[in-house]
Amino acid sequence: MFPIDFFWRAAARWPDNIAIDAPEGTLRYEALAAQVAALAAALVALDPAPQSRVAICAKNSAEHIAALLAVLACGKVWVPLNPQSTRPEIRRIVDATEPSILVLDGACAELLDGAPGARIHTGTAPQHEATIAALAARHAGAPRPSFALPPDATQAIKFTGGTTGAPKGVMQPYRAWLANIANQIHAWGFDAHERYVVAAPITHGTSTYVLPILAQGGCHVVLPAAGAEAVRTAFRERGGTTCFMPPTLVYMLMALPGASRADFPRLRRLIYGGAPMPSEKIREVRAFFGPVLGTTYGQTEAPQILTVMLPEDFEDERNWAAVGRTAWFSDVAIMAPDGRLLPAGEVGEVVARGDLLMTGYWRLPEKTAETLVDGWLHTGDRGLIDERGYLYLKDRLKDMVITGGFNVYPVDVENALGQHPAVHECAVFGVPDDKWGEAVQAAVQLRPGRHATEAELIAFVRERLGPVQTPKHIHFHEALPRSPVGKVLKSAVRELAMAATATS
């Protein structure tokens, strides 16, 4: 069985259900299945070789979803390209993966200028270049391509975000996609009444929800534009029930003028990921939206859902600092530097094994051997598992600050600092220090209209955590630097802090 088979079965079971609700209209399962089959045949006609790569660089759209499904339907490998990235970075990925076919929209044409590969455009296209619509029409009625590949064959090559180092191409196999689909459906209870609001880019974490929703006969609600207002409108006027988004977007929804819970009448699952949510923020979000908040922990190397925190898990405040308990098809454990698995309550590296794992990094065997050891994925995260099975993350191994011989986990300091009423978001990190080895510092973005001094925030943290974990210096930002998907770029924040320190 392959991941795309979930979609084919759903199309047979719910042919008249709406699969995609986009600004340009709705698309029912029967019609989407016909389009996907035609596009898959077109891809094979362009390049008959199985496991050849197809790169997609486009904003969210119905045709983007159809193109992704077509790649999955013909035994090829999906390479997502972030349309918010830079031309050099896009070209680096294209040169590394050598896709024979490029799917793009007009806004991404410049990013792919000069890149090799046959071009297929969503929407309109320049003269003599193909469009999704034209290819689907040309191959209408073609039989679905067939292929035979093992469970470890690559379904996608997704590049890590690069916020903590050079991006690497993660080879996600068929078995990992199958495990993710089963995990998502089991965890969230998706059904045929689901209307998933496509708020985050399909090229990133949203892709892990495409097939789970479709497998159950649900609908993807595509937005006419990005941003909090478009998301609110989708929930208020288009019946949105579920969404995955970064915490920053959750906060933006609550801050919209006149925003209230009534704007989200059918919301039942608000899933956040990509960054932690401090305890005080969790309190605010639950007070606003009700008991619908959930989160998952995973990595590109183990997509999306190694552990899951369900809304009922958030009823106990002890769990607010956790990222949930192990999902299906995975083992999650804590490992000491010598390879011993540690008992409950002890801090070490988070490791995982099971079907959800990648097979390795694209053309980086040495990096693969460092990360996959004796069947365990070394996540690079530090944490502990309590006696109830909840995973608590401390921080990235390389983010841990050793100051004066003491280990300081930035997430602990961020949680404390985030409790201050003036703090909107913060990032804590270490910088070299002649006296302490490393000094704890923080960068802060204040809430609009609120004020706090450095001395006030330092005293606030010291009262809660003591002197060792208290930042020696706090840098104020009107807006913290972020990646295209909303993650705070801790490496950029640290570099700005070190530059400011050097010139002071």
N, C-alpha and C positions, 0 to 999 in steps of 0.2 A: 504494500500500500504506500502511496505517495501523498504528500500534503494536499495536492490539488484534488485528490479523490474526495476529500471532505466537501469541496465545493460542488463537484459533479453530482454527488449523492443528494446534496441539498437542493440543487436545481431540479432534480428528478422528483423530489418529495414536495417542494414548495414552488412550482413553476410560476405561479401567479403572485407570489410575494414580491414586494419591492426590495430589491437588493441594494440599489444606490439611489439616494434622493439628492440630486445635485441642483445647482442654480439653473442649469439648462433643461432640467426635467428629471423624471424618474425612469429607472430601468429595472424591469422585473427579472427574476431569476432566469426564466426561459430565454429572454432576449440577451441577457448578459452571457449566458452559457454559449449561445450561438456566436456572439461576438468574440468571446475568448477562444473558442475552437477555431474560428477563422483566423484570428491573429496568430495563434500558435502555429497553424499551418503556414502562414506567411513568414514567420520567423524561420521555420525549417526550410522553406523555399529559398530564403536569403542565405542561410548557412545550415546545411544538413548535419554538420558535426554535432554529436551530443556533447553536453558539458562545455560548449563554447559560451563565452560570457556575453551578456546583454546589459549594458549600463543604462540606467534611467535617471535623467536629471530634469525634474519638472516640479512645479508646484502641485499641491493636492488638487485632484480632479477625478471625475468618473473615468476618463480615458487613462489616467495614470493607474488607477486600480485595475482596469481591464488589461493594460499592458503588463503589469506585474503578474497577474493571474496567467496571462498567456506565456510568460517566461517559465512559470512553474509548470505549465501544462505541456511543455515540449522538451523537457529534460535538459534545459539550459540553466546557466548560473546567473542569478540576479546580482548586479553590482549597483547599489544605490549611490547616487552622487548628490550631495547636498546643494540645492540651488542657491543657498545663502553663503556658500563657500567662495573662495577666490579662484581665479583662473589657474594660477600655478599649482594650487592644491588639487584641483580637479584634474589637471593634466598629469600630475604625479600619479594619481590613482589610475587614470586611463592607461598611462604608459606601463604601470605595474601589472595590471590585470589583462590588458590587450583585448578589450571587447571587440567583437566583430560587428556588433550592432549598437547604435546609440539611439535611445528614445529621449526626446527633449521637447520642451515648449519654447515659444519665441523668446521668453525672457532669459533663457539659458543658452541661446545661440552663441553669444559672445564668449561665454565660459568654455564652450567646446570648439571654438574657432581653431581650425587647423588640426583637430584630433582625428585620427583615422577611424574608419568604421562606417557602415551604411547607416544613413540617418532616417529615422521615422519621427514625425512631428505629431504632438497632440495639437488639436485645433487646426489652424492653417499652416501652410508650409511654403517655402520659396519654390519657385518654378523648378521642375525636374526632381523634386524631392518628395518622398512619400508621406502620407498622413495615416493616422490610425484608421480614420473612417474609410479612406480609399482602399487600404489593404484589407479591411474587414469585408468590404463590399466585393472586392476582387476574389477573395477566397471563401465567400459565403457558401455554406453547405459542405465544405471540406470535412472529411472525417477527423476526429481528434488524433493528433500524433500519438504514437505508442513508443515506449522506451523501456528498457530494462536496466536498472542501475541498483547497486547495493545500498543498504541503509547508510553507510558511511560516505556515499557520494555527496558532493557539495551541492547544496541548494542555493546558497548565497555567500558572497564575500562582502562582509560589512566592515568598514574601517572604524577603528576605535576613535573616540573623540579627540584624543591628543591633548587633553587638559593636564595630564601628568607625564607626558613623554611623547615621543614620536609615534604618530598613528600607525597601526598595524592592520593588515587585512585578515580578518577573522573568517575562517572557513566554517560555515555552519552547515552541518550535514542534514540529510533528510530526517534522520532519527531525532535530531534536536528540534526540528520544526514540528514533527509529529508530537513529541513530548510537550512542547509549548502549547500546541492546540488543546491537547487533553488537559493540561494543567489549568489553562485559562478557563475552559468551560466548567471544569470541576470546581474551581475556586469561586467564580463569580456567578455561576448559574445562568449563563446566557441562554436565551430562548428565542422563539420566533417573533416575539413582541419587542425585541431589543431594537433601539434606534441609537446607534453609536455616533456621537458627535466627533467628527474628524478634526480635532482642534490642533494637534501637533503634526509635524511633517511625517508623511508616509515613509520618507527615506530614513526615519529614525525609529523610535520606540513604537510609534503607532502601527508600524508594519506587523508587529506581533499580535495585533488584534484583528487584522483583516480577515484571516481565515477562521479564527474562532467564532467571530460574529456570523460570517457567512455559513459556516458549518451547521449552525443552529437555525438558519432561516431568517436571521435578523437583517437589519438595514444599516448601511453606512450613510450618514448625513454629511454631505460635503458642503463646506462654507463658501460663500462668495468672496470672502476676504479673510485675512488673518486678523487677530486681535480679540480682545475681551468682549467688545460690543457684539461682534459677529457670533461669538460663542453663546452669549446670553440670548440673542435672538433665536438661535437654533434650539435652545432649550425652551424658551418661552412660546415660540410660534410654530416650531416644527417637531415638537414632541420628543425631544432628546431625553434618553433615559440613562445613558452611560457615557463616560468620557475618561480618557487618560490624558494627563497634562502635567507640566512641571509646577512645583509649588508657586512660583512667581505668578503664573496665570490664575491660579486659584485666588491669590491675594488681589489681583487686578479685578477679578469678577466681583469680589466683595466691595471693592472701592468704587465701582461704577456709580455715577449719579443715580440716586433713587433705587439702588439695588436692594432686593429683598428676596426671601425664600420663595415668594410667589412667582418670581421670574423662572423658577425651575420646577414646574408643577409635576413632572413625571420622573424627575431625577431619582435614581435608586443606587447608582454606583459612581462615586467620584474618586477615581484612582489617581494618585499622584506618584511620581517617580522622577529619577534623574538627579535628585538632590534631597537631602533630609529636610524634614519639617520640625522645627523646634516645638517643644511642649506647649509653650504659650500660644503659638500659632495653631496647633492642633485644637486647643481649647476654643480659640476664636472661630476656626473653620467649622467645628462641630456645632457651636452655638448658632452659626449662621445657616448652615445647610442641613443640620440634623444628623442622625446616625447613618450616614451614607459613605463616610470616608473610608478608603482602603489604600493599601500600598503594597508594593512588591519589591523584592531585592533580586537583582541579577546583574549580569554583565553582557556585553556583546558576545563574550566567550561562553556564556551560559544564558541564553536570551530570556530576559525579563523576569522569570518567575522561579528562582531557586527557593525563595521563601515568600510567604504571603501573609499580610495582615488584613483580616476581614473587618467589616464594620463592627461586628460583635466583639472582636478583640480590643477595639478602642474603648469599649465600655469600662474597662479596668485601666485606671491611670498608670498603673505600674508598667503597662505595655507601651506607653506613648513613646518611649525612647527605643523601642524595639522595631525590627523590620519583619517580624512575623515568624512563623514556623515553617518547616520544610514542606515544599509542595511535592506532588507526585513525581515519580521517575527521577528523583535526585536524592543523594545523601549529602548533607552538609555537616561539617565537623570543624573543630578547632585544633590546630596542629602547632606543636612546639618547633623551634628551629632544628631540633635533632630528628624530626619526623614522627615523634610520639603524638598520638591523639590525646588531647587533654580532657579532663573531666569537667562537669558542669561548673560554671562560675569562674574558670581560669581563662585569662586573656592570652590569645595567640593569633596565628594567621587563620583566616577563614578559608577552608578548602572544600571542594565539592567534587562529586563524581556521579556518573549516571548518564542516561541517554541525552540529557539536555546539553551536554558539553560539546564544544567545538572539536574538530579534528586537528586543528593547529592553525598557525599563521601562514598566510600565502607566501610561499617561497622564502620562509624564514625558519629553517629547521632548527637552528641553534636557539632562537627565541622560543620556539615551540617546546624544545626539550627542557628549557628553564621553567616553563609554565605548567606543562603537563608531566607530572612525575609519578610513576607507579599507579597510573589511573586517576590521580587526584589533580584537579585544577587548582593551582595556587592563585587566589584572587588578588593578592596584594593588599587585602583589607585586614585590619586587626579587629577582633571582637571576642565576644564570649557567648556561650549558650547557657541559659539558666536551667534550673532543674525542671522547669515546665516545657522546655524545648524552644523557647523564644530566643532568637538571635539578636544581639545588641552589637552594633558596630561601634568601634572606637574611632578608627580612621584608617587611611591608607598607610601602609608600612612606612613609605618614604615621607609621609606628612607628619608622623609622630615627632614631637619636639623633645629633644633631650637637653634640659636646662639645669645646670648645676648638679648633674648626675641623676635628676628626676625625669621620669617619662611624663610628658603632658600630651593628652589626646585633644587635638583642636576641637573635635565635636563636643567635648564636655564644656569647653570654654564658650563655644558658640551657643550652646543651649542656655548657659547662664546669661550671657550677654543679650541673647534674644528675648529674655524675660523683661528687659527694661522697656517701659512703655514708649520711649522715643525711638527705639531701634526697629527699623523695618527689616533689615537683613544684614548679616555680618559674615566675615571670613577670618579665621584665625590661622596663624602660620608661624614658623620660626625663621629668624634671620641670624646670621653669624654674629657672635658677640665675644669680645676678648675676655670678659670676666666669666660669663656663664656658659660658654661654648655655643649655645644658641639662646636667643631671647624670644620670649613669646610676644607677638604683636598681633594687632587686629585691624581690620578695615571695616568700616561701618557705613551703611546707608541709612539715614534717618527717615522717619515717616514725614510726609509733607506737613508743614506747619508745626513740627515739633522741634525742640532744641535740647541738646545735652552737651556738656563739656567733656573733655577728655578726662579730667580729674573725677568728674561725677561717675562716668562709666567705669573707670578703674576701681573706684571705691565700691561700686555696685557689685562687680565681679569678686573683688577681694572678700567682701562680706560673705559671699556664697561659697567660694572655693578655696579661700586662703591665698597666701602670697605667692606660692610657687606657680600656680596656674593663672595668676593675674597678668594680663598684658602689661608689658613695660611701656608700650606706646600704642596709641590708637590713631589711625588715619581715617579722616572723614572723606567720603565720596558722595557727590550728587547722585551718581549711579554707578554701582559696581560693574566692572567689565564682565561681560557674559559671552558665552558661545552662542552660535546661531539658534540653538534650541533652549536657551535660557539658563544654562548652568553658569554659576559664578566661576570665572577662570581664576582659580587660586594662584596658579603660577604667574599670571599677569598682575594680580593684586600684590603678590610678594615682590615682583620685580619693581613695581611702582614704589612700594615701601622702601626697598633697598636704595633706589635712586634718590628718593626724598631724604633718606638718612645720610647718604653720601654728600649731598649738597648743603645739608644743614650745618 
